[in-house]
Amino acid sequence: MLCGCHPGDCHYHEGNYKCLRRYVLLRKYFKQIGIHEDRLRLEWISASEGKQFAELADEMTAALEKLGPCKVKAILETFDKGED
């Protein structure tokens, strides 16, 4: 789960926009190597939203438990062998 400040409300001015760009690229990468899209999530949340963050973390944990173990090691080994 990637979290960033609400758009337009970042102490680092552009940090959340950089996060969004990286998230988009990471989703494409996940798709290319066969990792389920629900294993990555982007949320806008501020430091003052502790309760919401805890709820998001619980939701993400439940989603990952439902998906089961990630087979990323096996997926990457397949790519290393040149098998698509």
PyMOL commands that set and color helices and strands:
alter all, ss='L'
color gray80, all
select helices_A, chain A and resi 15-33+37-39+50-67+72-80
alter helices_A, ss='H'
color red, helices_A
select strands_A, chain A and resi 2-4+42-44
alter strands_A, ss='S'
color yellow, strands_A
deselect
rebuild
show_as cartoon
